[in-house]
Amino acid sequence: MAAPVPREVTQAKLDRLAAATLRHTPSQRYTVADRFEEKARAHPGRPFVLYEGTTLSYEALNAAANRYARALQAAGITRGRPLALLMENRPEYVASWLAGAKLGVTVALVNTRIRGAVLRQALATTGAQGLIVGRELLDAVAGVDEGIAALDLRMYLVNDPWTEPAPQAPPAIPEVVDLDGRAAALPSDDVDSAVRADLRGGDDLFHVFTSGTTGLPKAARLSHMRWLGVGDGMSAIAEYGPDDVIACVLPLYHGAGGMVVISCALSQGAAVALRRRFSASRFWEEARRDGVTACQYVGELCRYLLNAPPSPADRDHSVRTMMGAGLGGDIWSAFQERFGIARILEGWSSTEANTSLINLDGKVGSCGRIPFKERHNARLIRYDVATDVHPRTPEGRCIECAPGEVGELVGMILDLPDSGAGRFEGYTSKSASDRKILRDVFRPGDRWYRSGDLLVHDADGYFTFVDRIGDTFRWKSENVSTQEVAEALGSFADIAIANVYGVAVPGAEGRAGMAALVLRPGVAFDGPRFHAFTAERLPSYALPLFIRLVAAADTTTTFKLRKVDLQAQGYDPARVDDPLFLRDDAACTYVPLTRERYAQVATILGLTSSSRRGA
């Protein structure tokens, strides 16, 4: 076994990261719009977005954003209320939010995969004065329950020139402004920066929706300062430069795609190879075409690529660095060896976190290192999964975990003068922000951000991710709120109680959705009808893949649904006496989960490389 990297060496790298990140402050006048305009002036013809075989320069994207900004300004969009954005990954997405940034308007990035009541709730939560919607998602907006008119937001349509022409707006939407049409004849020079003269680095650039550890999706605040700092810091430790091409196959409404990739590229004047969605079968071919040198990943992406059939061209590419989170230690070395990736930067953080970890030493399986804890604001504290409490000393203080002991990662909230260090930007909801703060952890009055994640560290300070706490699990790169799913299932007439949780599926990252259902008296489980109901009410990543019919709900003394035992038993017919069912999309039903089908679960669910049509 190789000797660990000296702590001083790791700390020197982390110091470089911190210095680049923390040079941005809450009071600075320099904003994201200023940076983009600065880069467009410095190298107007340099490629910024590579998309579908087309190259768009910094000048071209800046010009498009200026025209959109003027059109929005003429339509009455001003600072004070956010502007919502609902669009799939394409160049117009970046131009749209940049238009908002030029006007000093916060942009709420809405998940493109949510539908119905969940989409309506998300749009209502934004409090937006307007919604920029891509033509490809007009049907989703038209399908919002109870209509869109009651939300008091005007819609601005951005056409999709990359696909076949679509029909005009559905009649269900009363009024949609053609943003492209209004912007076409407007000037493309930079909007007068006086319109955002009072904007500061600590003000909100984005509101990014995240499930967190409990409850329905909520909007996390992301400032100009933090967005710029992430780009400068992460590009420094990744050693990106102006000639790099960073692949973005993750949704731009997520922090990893919309913040890390775009901010890193903009920091260095580099290019982004943007994809509408990830495809394992086309990934390396497109990487070769665009000269990709780096890629932002989530663990599932790497697993899909590794599951694809080997090819003589597996190493025929120029990708040298991959940065992300969730790469399992079980596939790390095999992935790196097969595709010849020189450097993997695995980390841990979240959109709303005030702390982060990064593995700069290449230690397989680790998501980061804290060489000297006095130089870092994160700590790992004991957490009791069964009781959902943090054990405390007789003096009422939390207990740090010893090496090898699993606990929750927390980040000390620092209130330093004009500094982003340890700053918790929180959510648009004060109550949601307050629920993420743990108090009196190590001394009276201290405040710590609760990550909701369980990790473990070793004696050398290397951390490894273990699991999510509580009600939220991760599937298909999305956080799934069990409360959200349970509430949707509860509106199915046959169900009395729905207890939703995540279960591990061999060969897949994250947890798949499972529900223990208590049916109403005299009712039999109707697989086809339940399949149709869930397909209509839930996004694809939140669909329950396994069903367990139970006679009564397992609750605590305070009537909270217990999940620990259910999760431990999983969906194995050999361990569960209750009736089990498996979602079968090919048959549009839920079929009994027999021992024979149990052995074929991955194939039936489409998790094998041969059956993964979208990969």
Secondary structure by P-SEA (a helix, b strand, c coil): ccccccaaaaaaaaaaaaaaaacccccccccaaaaaaaaaaacccccccccccccccaaaaaaaaaaaaaaaaaacccccbbbbbbbcccaaaaaaaaaaaaacbbbbbcccccccaaaaaaaaaacccccccccccaaaaaacccccccccbbbbbbbcccccccccccccccccccccccccccccccccccccccccccccccccccccccccbbbbbbcaaaaaaaaaaaaaaacccccbbbbbcccccccccccaaaaaaaaccbbbbcccccccccaaaaaaaacccbbbbcaaaaaaaaacccccccccccccbbbbcccccccaaaaaaaacccccbbbbbccccccccccccccccccccccccccccbbbbbbbcccccccccccbbbbbbcccbbbbbbbbbbbccccccccccccccaaaaaaaccccccccbbbbbbccccccccccbbbbbccccccccccccccccaaaaaaaaaacccccbbbbbbbbccccccbbbbbbccccccccccaaaaaaaaaacccccccccbbbbbcccccccccccccaaaaaacccccccccbbbbbbccccccccccaaaaaaccccccccccccccc
